[in-house]
Amino acid sequence: MGELLENLKEALIRRQDVERMTGLGRTALWERLNPDSKYYDPTFPRPVSLGAGNNLRWVQSEVHGWVIRKIQAGRTLPPVGTAHRFPHRGG
């Protein structure tokens, strides 16, 4: 029971908060969740239903983790000890 209560302290956030955290718009967000969409992302956090209607929330730490993983995947770091050169932007 203690673990359950500890988990209940986890922040639940609304769709608009997920959009702000991820930079995704409403349609893009739902496409990440739709297995029939070409933009489907099985790693994207699933919402939690809080009852009747469209009362959905996301676990904030799951959304944050997804964003961090996307950032890490999008970066390429040079091997340690090597110089990294950025392309010259002439002028």
ABEGO torsion letter per residue (X at the ends): XAAAAAAAABBBBBAAAAAAAAGBBAAAAAAAABAABAABBAABBBBBBAEBEABBBBBAAAAAAAAAAAAAAABBBBBBGBBBBBBBBBX
